[in-house]
Amino acid sequence: MLPPTDHAPLAVMSIELAHWIMQWHIDCPVTICAVKRQAKARLIQAHRIVPADQPHFGM
């Protein structure tokens, strides 16, 4: 599998796309990768993931 090359946020993100992005950008730190950060926020908004009580670097 090739590494992701585009890390720019998207105008619209579905829940399904957010799941795919989290998998595709698994090695990207969320502090640097804007699209992974957007995907994580979308999944939190949809109650698909629950953030940890304390932040974890990169995830």
C-alpha positions in Angstrom: 0.0 0.0 0.0 1.3 3.4 -0.9 1.5 6.1 1.8 -1.1 8.9 1.6 0.0 12.0 -0.2 -2.8 14.5 0.4 -3.2 15.7 3.9 -5.4 18.8 3.2 -8.9 19.0 4.9 -12.0 18.3 2.8 -15.0 20.5 2.3 -17.4 17.7 3.3 -16.7 14.5 5.1 -19.1 11.6 5.6 -18.7 9.2 8.5 -17.7 6.4 6.1 -15.0 8.6 4.6 -13.8 9.6 8.0 -13.3 5.9 8.9 -11.4 5.3 5.7 -9.2 8.3 6.3 -8.3 7.2 9.8 -7.2 3.9 8.4 -5.4 5.3 5.4 -3.6 8.0 7.4 -2.9 5.6 10.4 0.8 6.6 10.5 0.2 10.4 10.3 0.3 12.3 13.5 -3.1 14.0 14.1 -1.2 17.2 15.2 0.3 17.5 11.7 -2.2 15.9 9.3 -5.2 18.2 8.8 -7.4 15.6 7.1 -6.8 13.0 9.9 -7.6 15.7 12.5 -10.9 16.5 10.5 -11.8 12.8 10.3 -11.2 12.3 14.1 -13.4 15.3 14.8 -16.1 14.0 12.5 -16.1 10.6 14.2 -16.2 12.2 17.7 -19.1 14.4 16.5 -21.0 11.3 15.3 -20.3 9.5 18.6 -18.4 6.8 16.7 -15.3 7.3 18.8 -14.9 8.7 22.3 -11.7 10.8 23.0 -9.5 9.7 25.8 -9.5 11.7 29.1 -5.9 12.7 28.5 -4.6 13.5 25.0 -2.2 11.1 23.4 0.5 12.5 21.2 -0.1 11.8 17.5 -3.4 9.8 17.8 
